[in-house]
Amino acid sequence: MTPNSATSGTSRRSFLANSAVAAAAVAGGMPLLAACGGSESGSRDGTTSGKDAKKILPAYVASNVVTPDIPSKNGSAVGFTSKLDLADLKTSVPKKLGKGGKVTVMSPFWGSPPKENNAYYKAMNDLIGVDVVWQNQDGNTYDQKLGAVLASSDVPDVVVVPGWNMTGKIPSAIIGKFADLGPYLSGDAVKDYPNLAAIPTDAWQRSIFGGKLRGLPMPSSYVPSNVPLYRQDIFEKEGYEVPTSCEEFMALAKEATNAKAKRWACLDMKWTAFNAFGVLSGEEKSLGWNEVDGKLVNRIETDEFLEALEWTRKLFAAGVVHPDAELGKSAAQDPGPKFAAGEFLIYNQDISQWWSRTAEQAVQNPDFKIWGMDFFGHDGGDPTLWAKNPAGIFAFINKKASESVIREVLAVANVTAAPYGTKEFMLTNYGVEGTHYTVKDGVPTKTDQGNIDVMNAYVMIASPAATMARPDFPEVGKGQVEWQQRMGAFTKKSTFYGMQITEPSRYTNLSNDFEQLEDDFVRGRKKMSDVQQAVSEWRSKGGDKLRDWYKKLLDENGSAAS
């Protein structure tokens, strides 16, 4: 398998439920964690944007150390498709900024943590000039550990907090327990750390908590990352055309389905439907609101939401959806084997699977070819897509930390945010050449020891701008970035894009039942009247008051979307 996995954003659900993605992270190095989106992340006191944010945000200075094969456009990742030559690696941190101090870091970890003082940790600490000591915690139960630690007086120097863990009392604890990094990073101050200066401004905007710059971000592309993936090889063999409207999709689905031959068109296409009908993002609560003609409207109140569900229901009713999805199994199991076997031809999943499925099948199934379908407007016109947030995991520094400790942490972050194609990136993401990875035909591959030692550690402190590096499958890398560029042209930013917001706790469970209701409706177990009734109850049970709360937030702070 291959190098760097994409830093494109994804949700915790898709990241953790997706075994193929997990495998890619193990094999690849640059974790798909970098791309995890959050749920309701943010500040108890609302948010900061406009003029106030401009005073806080670091200056942006693009890196010129490495030139990508495909530059970023329309919010896309940068792409690297050329074979890797270790002799050509650049140096982005010419001078060791660390002063030899010790820094403790608490971070979520999926898998078995490596031994302390392993060759990877030693090499990284030597490169940075800081003694980083890891306090790895089980990522699956991290929220419990996080709550306990933040409630105590014994907080490590650095604590990593994924967006999906920012619920309950965590956001207010972030404001109370962690340092303001503004004096070290705001404006031109960030130029002391060139790799941090090259992090996109949107990601820094997302790192403002309680009116202060507190987080070190892991940037991601804001382009929707849930791609309709399809079996291009079977399409070509059967002469199928890629659909450009919902009507064409339905016609194709009926033509391609043959239950007796154990072939169906697709899995549950609800998320593709949401994009085809222009439904506001459902990834985070704040992204589900948008100002229309002076009034805030929630995604579930729109005609587009109901129309997308209705169309998805028609796919199920037509019998073109694989029985696993009919039973609701598609999210609970790996769809890879049945997709590879041709039991279904299309499914929607994180863009990372475009590469990981290719890598999985490259040896045993050389004819297999997966590709990403462009989103289409439901009527065949251009789609209206809605941006994801541009960062989802953050590292915070203890409020009690001395200036010297803060400087040591920033020295670490300046190395871990180095771009692909640098010595710092390779060590951060792959470890020590020969010990943790080898390069054959220009493709870096982890060794067994690399898969033990070089896991989700230093990359959790900070990361470079979203990157797709695919020297093993350059056509896939090119396809992924160009797909993002095309879709980015149709991507809009909703009113609360990029802002750290936590809704009042009394509204925490207000929308909890909607996803199950959506799934029941599209499978024919509920009626449209049930959905409409649920929307009505949502309004009366707090939705309208929540709208007022958001409106006040907007009136006081303005929108960060542009």
C-alpha positions in Angstrom: 0.0 0.0 0.0 1.1 3.6 -0.2 2.1 6.9 1.1 0.3 9.8 2.5 -3.4 9.4 2.9 -5.6 12.4 2.1 -6.0 15.2 4.5 -9.5 15.9 3.1 -12.1 16.3 5.8 -14.2 13.5 7.0 -16.5 12.8 10.0 -15.6 10.7 12.9 -18.4 8.3 11.9 -17.0 7.7 8.4 -13.4 7.6 9.7 -13.9 5.1 12.5 -16.6 3.0 10.8 -14.5 2.6 7.7 -12.0 -0.2 8.1 -10.5 0.5 4.7 -9.7 4.1 5.8 -8.2 2.8 9.0 -6.0 0.4 7.0 -4.9 3.3 4.8 -3.9 5.3 7.8 -1.8 2.4 9.1 -0.1 1.8 5.8 0.1 5.4 4.8 1.4 7.6 7.6 -0.3 10.9 7.1 -3.5 9.9 8.9 -6.9 10.3 7.7 -7.4 11.7 11.2 -6.2 14.9 9.8 -9.3 15.0 8.0 -11.8 14.2 10.6 -14.6 16.7 10.8 -16.4 17.5 14.0 -19.9 17.8 15.3 -20.8 20.7 17.5 -17.4 22.3 18.1 -16.9 25.7 19.6 -17.1 28.4 22.1 -19.6 28.7 24.9 -19.8 32.4 24.2 -20.5 32.1 20.5 -17.8 33.0 18.1 -15.4 35.6 16.7 -15.4 36.9 13.2 -15.1 40.1 11.2 -12.7 42.9 12.4 -12.1 41.2 15.8 -10.9 38.0 14.1 -8.6 40.0 11.7 -6.7 41.3 14.7 -6.2 37.7 16.0 -5.5 35.7 12.9 -1.9 34.9 11.9 -0.6 36.4 8.7 -0.7 34.0 5.7 2.6 33.4 3.9 2.4 30.7 1.3 5.3 28.2 1.4 7.6 28.1 -1.6 9.8 25.3 -0.4 8.1 22.7 -2.5 6.0 23.1 -5.7 3.1 20.7 -5.9 2.4 18.9 -9.2 -1.2 20.1 -8.9 -1.8 23.4 -7.1 -4.8 24.1 -4.9 -7.8 25.6 -6.7 -11.4 26.3 -5.5 -10.5 25.0 -2.1 -9.0 21.7 -3.2 -6.0 19.9 -1.7 -2.7 20.3 -3.4 -1.6 17.2 -5.3 1.7 15.3 -5.7 1.8 12.6 -8.3 5.5 12.4 -9.1 7.7 9.5 -7.9 9.4 10.4 -4.6 13.2 10.9 -4.8 14.7 11.1 -1.3 17.7 12.9 -2.7 15.5 15.7 -3.8 13.7 16.3 -0.4 13.8 19.9 0.6 14.5 21.4 4.1 11.7 23.6 5.5 13.1 24.0 9.0 16.8 24.9 8.5 17.4 25.9 12.1 16.4 23.8 15.1 13.9 25.9 17.0 13.6 23.7 20.1 15.7 24.5 23.1 15.8 21.0 24.6 12.8 21.3 26.9 10.3 18.6 27.8 6.7 18.7 26.6 3.9 16.2 27.6 1.1 15.6 25.0 -2.2 13.8 25.6 -3.7 12.6 22.4 -6.2 10.1 21.1 -4.7 6.9 19.6 -6.4 4.2 17.6 -4.6 0.9 17.9 -1.7 -0.2 20.2 0.6 2.7 21.2 4.3 2.0 20.5 6.9 1.7 23.2 8.3 4.9 24.6 11.7 6.0 23.3 11.3 4.1 20.1 13.4 5.1 17.1 10.6 7.3 15.6 10.1 9.3 18.7 13.9 9.7 19.2 14.4 10.9 15.6 11.6 13.3 15.8 12.6 14.8 19.1 16.2 15.1 17.9 15.1 16.9 14.7 12.9 19.3 16.6 15.1 19.9 19.7 12.3 19.1 22.1 11.7 16.1 24.3 8.0 15.2 23.5 6.5 12.7 25.9 3.3 11.0 24.7 0.3 10.3 26.9 -1.7 8.3 24.4 -5.3 7.5 25.2 -7.8 5.1 23.6 -9.4 7.1 20.8 -12.7 5.2 21.2 -13.2 6.4 24.8 -11.3 9.6 24.5 -14.2 11.9 25.4 -14.4 10.3 28.9 -10.6 10.7 29.5 -10.7 14.2 28.2 -13.5 15.2 30.5 -11.8 13.8 33.5 -8.4 15.4 32.7 -9.9 18.9 31.9 -11.9 18.7 35.2 -8.7 18.1 37.1 -5.8 20.4 38.0 -3.3 18.0 36.3 -3.6 19.0 32.7 -0.7 18.0 30.3 1.3 20.7 28.5 -0.6 19.9 25.2 -4.0 18.3 24.8 -5.3 17.2 21.4 -9.1 17.6 21.0 -11.0 16.4 17.9 -14.0 18.4 16.9 -16.4 15.5 17.6 -15.3 15.5 21.3 -16.2 19.1 21.8 -19.5 18.5 23.4 -20.9 19.0 26.9 -18.5 21.0 29.1 -15.5 20.5 26.9 -15.8 23.8 25.0 -15.9 25.9 28.1 -13.0 23.9 29.6 -11.0 24.7 26.4 -11.6 28.4 27.1 -10.7 28.1 30.8 -7.8 25.7 30.6 -5.8 26.6 27.5 -3.4 29.4 26.5 -4.0 32.3 24.2 -1.5 31.8 21.4 -2.2 35.2 19.9 1.0 36.9 21.3 3.1 34.2 19.6 1.2 33.7 16.3 -1.2 36.7 15.5 -0.3 38.9 12.6 3.4 38.9 11.6 4.4 37.0 14.8 3.7 33.7 13.0 6.5 34.4 10.6 8.9 33.0 13.2 7.3 29.7 12.3 7.1 29.6 8.5 5.3 26.3 8.2 2.6 27.5 10.5 2.3 30.7 8.5 1.5 28.6 5.4 -1.6 27.1 7.1 -4.7 28.5 5.4 -6.4 31.4 7.2 -9.7 29.6 7.3 -8.2 26.9 9.4 -6.9 29.5 11.9 -10.3 31.1 12.0 -11.6 27.8 13.1 -9.0 27.8 15.9 -10.5 30.8 17.7 -12.2 29.7 20.9 -13.7 32.3 23.3 -12.3 35.2 21.3 -8.7 34.0 21.5 -6.5 32.0 19.1 -6.1 28.9 21.2 -5.9 25.9 18.8 -3.2 24.6 16.5 -5.2 23.2 13.5 -5.1 20.2 11.2 -6.4 21.9 8.0 -8.7 20.1 5.5 -10.3 21.0 2.2 -13.7 22.6 2.6 -15.1 20.9 -0.6 -17.6 18.1 0.3 -15.7 14.9 0.5 -18.5 12.3 0.3 -18.0 11.2 -3.3 -20.2 9.0 -5.4 -17.7 6.3 -6.2 -18.4 3.9 -9.1 -16.9 0.9 -10.9 -15.5 2.6 -14.0 -14.3 -0.7 -15.4 -17.8 -2.2 -15.4 -19.3 1.0 -16.7 -16.9 0.9 -19.7 -17.5 -2.8 -20.3 -21.3 -2.4 -20.2 -21.3 0.9 -22.1 -23.0 2.8 -19.2 -22.9 6.6 -19.3 -22.1 8.5 -16.1 -25.4 10.1 -15.1 -25.7 13.9 -15.0 -29.2 14.2 -13.4 -31.4 12.3 -11.0 -33.5 11.1 -13.9 -30.5 9.7 -15.7 -29.3 8.1 -12.4 -32.6 6.3 -12.0 -32.6 5.1 -15.6 -29.0 3.8 -15.2 -29.8 2.1 -11.9 -32.7 0.2 -13.4 -30.7 -0.9 -16.4 -27.7 -2.0 -14.3 -29.7 -4.0 -11.6 -30.2 -7.7 -12.1 -31.2 -9.3 -8.7 -31.0 -12.8 -10.1 -27.4 -12.2 -11.2 -26.7 -10.7 -7.7 -26.0 -7.2 -9.1 -27.6 -4.0 -7.9 -26.9 -0.5 -8.9 -26.0 1.1 -5.7 -26.0 1.4 -1.9 -28.0 4.0 0.0 -27.4 7.2 -2.0 -28.9 9.6 0.5 -25.8 11.7 0.8 -25.4 12.0 -2.9 -29.1 13.1 -3.1 -28.4 15.8 -0.5 -25.7 17.2 -2.8 -27.8 16.8 -6.0 -30.7 18.8 -4.4 -28.4 21.4 -2.8 -29.3 20.5 0.9 -27.3 22.4 3.5 -24.5 20.4 5.2 -25.4 17.9 7.8 -21.9 17.4 9.1 -22.0 19.9 11.9 -25.0 21.6 13.5 -23.9 25.1 12.8 -23.4 24.4 9.1 -27.1 23.3 8.8 -28.2 27.0 9.2 -28.1 29.6 6.4 -29.4 33.2 6.2 -31.9 33.5 3.3 -33.6 36.9 2.7 -32.7 38.0 6.2 -34.1 34.9 8.0 -32.1 31.9 9.3 -33.3 28.6 7.8 -32.3 25.1 8.9 -31.6 22.4 6.4 -34.5 20.2 7.6 -37.0 23.1 6.9 -36.1 23.3 3.2 -38.0 21.8 0.3 -34.6 20.5 -1.0 -34.3 18.3 2.1 -37.6 16.6 1.6 -37.0 16.3 -2.2 -33.7 14.6 -1.6 -35.2 12.1 0.8 -38.1 11.5 -1.7 -35.7 10.7 -4.5 -33.7 8.4 -2.4 -36.9 6.6 -1.4 -37.7 6.0 -5.0 -34.3 4.2 -5.5 -35.2 1.8 -2.7 -38.7 1.4 -4.0 -37.4 0.6 -7.5 -35.3 -2.3 -6.1 -32.0 -1.0 -7.4 -30.4 -0.7 -3.9 -28.3 -3.6 -2.6 -30.2 -5.7 0.0 -27.5 -4.9 2.6 -28.4 -1.2 2.4 -32.1 -2.1 2.4 -31.5 -3.7 5.8 -29.4 -0.8 6.9 -26.2 -2.7 7.0 -24.1 -0.6 4.7 -22.8 1.7 7.4 -22.0 -1.2 9.8 -19.8 -3.3 7.6 -17.1 -2.8 5.0 -18.7 -2.5 1.6 -15.3 -3.2 -0.1 -15.5 -6.9 -0.8 -19.0 -6.8 -2.4 -18.1 -3.6 -4.4 -15.0 -5.4 -5.6 -17.1 -8.5 -6.5 -19.4 -6.2 -8.6 -22.5 -6.8 -6.4 -23.2 -3.1 -6.6 -21.6 -0.4 -8.9 -22.0 2.9 -7.0 -21.8 4.0 -3.4 -21.0 7.3 -1.6 -18.1 7.4 0.8 -15.2 9.6 1.8 -12.9 10.6 -1.1 -10.0 8.7 0.6 -11.6 5.4 -0.5 -11.0 6.3 -4.2 -7.3 5.6 -3.4 -7.6 2.9 -0.7 -9.9 0.7 -2.8 -7.5 1.1 -5.8 -4.6 0.1 -3.6 -6.5 -2.9 -2.1 -7.4 -4.4 -5.5 -4.2 -3.5 -7.4 -2.7 -7.0 -7.1 -5.5 -9.4 -6.9 -7.9 -7.6 -9.3 -5.9 -5.7 -11.9 -9.0 -4.9 -14.1 -10.7 -3.2 -11.1 -11.0 0.6 -11.6 -12.9 2.9 -9.3 -13.6 6.5 -10.1 -15.4 9.5 -8.6 -18.6 10.7 -10.2 -19.1 14.4 -10.4 -22.1 15.7 -8.4 -24.9 16.9 -10.6 -27.9 19.2 -10.0 -31.0 17.1 -9.7 -32.4 18.5 -12.9 -29.2 18.2 -14.8 -27.9 21.7 -14.2 -25.0 22.7 -12.0 -25.1 21.4 -8.4 -25.2 23.7 -5.3 -22.8 22.3 -2.8 -22.1 23.5 0.7 -18.7 23.7 2.3 -17.4 21.6 5.2 -15.5 23.3 7.9 -11.8 23.8 7.1 -10.3 22.1 10.2 -11.6 19.5 12.6 -8.8 18.5 15.1 -6.9 20.9 17.3 -3.9 20.9 19.7 -4.1 23.2 22.7 -1.4 24.4 25.1 -2.0 24.5 28.9 -2.8 28.0 30.2 -0.3 27.5 33.0 2.6 26.8 30.5 5.5 29.1 30.6 6.6 31.0 27.5 9.5 28.6 27.1 7.1 25.6 27.0 4.8 27.4 24.5 7.8 28.1 22.3 8.8 24.5 22.5 5.3 23.3 21.4 5.4 25.8 18.5 8.8 24.4 17.5 7.2 21.0 17.3 4.2 22.3 15.3 6.5 24.1 12.9 8.1 20.7 12.0 4.9 18.7 11.9 3.2 21.3 9.6 6.0 20.9 7.0 4.7 20.3 3.4 5.0 17.1 1.5 8.3 16.8 -0.3 10.4 17.9 2.7 12.7 16.0 5.0 10.5 17.1 8.0 7.3 15.8 6.4 8.9 12.4 5.6 10.2 11.9 9.1 6.9 13.1 10.7 4.7 10.8 8.5 7.0 7.9 7.7 9.7 7.8 10.3 13.3 6.8 9.7 14.2 5.5 6.3 15.2 1.8 6.4 13.8 1.3 9.8 10.2 2.5 9.3 9.9 2.8 5.5 11.5 1.9 2.3 11.2 3.6 -1.1 10.8 1.4 -4.2 10.1 2.9 -7.7 9.6 6.3 -6.1 6.9 5.0 -3.7 7.4 5.1 0.1 6.0 2.0 1.9 5.9 1.4 5.7 7.8 -1.5 7.1 6.3 -3.7 9.8 8.1 -1.6 12.4 6.9 1.6 10.7 3.3 0.4 11.1 4.0 -0.1 14.9 5.9 3.1 15.7 4.8 5.7 13.1 1.1 6.1 13.9 -1.1 9.1 14.8 1.4 10.9 17.0 3.2 14.1 15.9 0.8 14.7 13.1 -1.8 15.5 15.8 0.0 18.7 16.8 -0.4 20.5 13.5 -0.5 19.6 9.8 0.2 21.3 6.5 -2.6 22.5 4.1 -4.7 19.6 2.7 -2.6 17.4 0.5 -3.1 14.4 -1.8 0.2 12.5 -2.4 -0.2 9.5 -4.7 3.1 8.6 -6.3 1.9 4.9 -6.4 -1.3 5.7 -8.3 -0.7 9.1 -9.9 -3.9 8.9 -12.0 -6.0 8.5 -8.9 -4.2 11.4 -7.2 -4.8 13.6 -10.2 -8.4 12.5 -10.4 -9.0 13.2 -6.7 -7.6 16.7 -6.8 -9.3 17.6 -10.1 -12.6 16.3 -8.7 -12.2 18.7 -5.7 -11.3 21.5 -8.0 -14.4 21.0 -10.2 -16.7 20.5 -7.2 -15.1 23.4 -5.4 -16.4 25.7 -8.2 -19.9 24.9 -7.1 -19.3 25.0 -3.3 -20.8 27.8 -1.3 -20.1 28.7 2.3 -23.1 28.8 4.6 -23.6 31.6 7.1 -21.6 30.0 10.0 -18.9 28.4 7.9 -15.5 28.2 9.7 -16.8 29.5 13.1 -16.4 27.7 16.4 -19.9 27.4 17.8 -21.4 25.3 20.5 -25.1 25.4 20.9 -26.6 25.8 24.4 -26.8 22.4 26.2 -30.6 22.6 26.3 -30.6 22.0 22.5 -28.0 19.2 22.5 -30.5 16.4 21.7 -32.9 18.4 19.6 -32.0 16.9 16.3 -30.9 13.5 17.5 -33.7 11.4 16.0 -33.6 12.9 12.5 -30.9 10.6 11.0 -32.9 7.5 12.0 -36.1 9.1 10.7 -34.4 9.8 7.4 -33.2 6.2 7.1 -36.6 4.9 8.0 -38.3 7.1 5.4 -36.1 6.3 2.5 -36.6 2.6 3.2 -40.4 3.0 3.2 -40.9 2.5 7.0 -42.1 6.0 7.6 -44.3 8.4 5.6 -43.6 11.9 4.4 -46.1 13.2 6.9 -44.0 11.6 9.7 -41.0 13.7 8.5 -43.0 16.9 8.3 -44.5 16.2 11.7 -40.9 15.8 13.1 -39.9 19.1 11.6 -42.9 20.8 13.2 -42.1 19.3 16.6 -38.4 20.3 16.2 -39.5 23.9 15.8 -41.9 23.9 18.7 -39.5 22.0 21.0 -36.7 24.4 20.6 -35.9 24.9 16.9 -37.4 28.3 16.7 -35.7 29.4 19.9 -32.4 28.0 18.6 -32.9 30.1 15.5 -33.2 33.2 17.6 -30.0 32.2 19.4 -28.1 31.8 16.1 -29.6 35.1 14.8 -28.3 37.0 17.9 -24.9 35.3 17.4 -24.9 36.5 13.7 -26.1 40.0 14.6 -23.3 40.4 17.1 -20.5 38.8 15.2 -21.3 38.8 11.5 -20.5 35.9 9.1 -17.1 34.6 8.5 -18.2 33.1 5.1 -17.0 34.9 2.0 
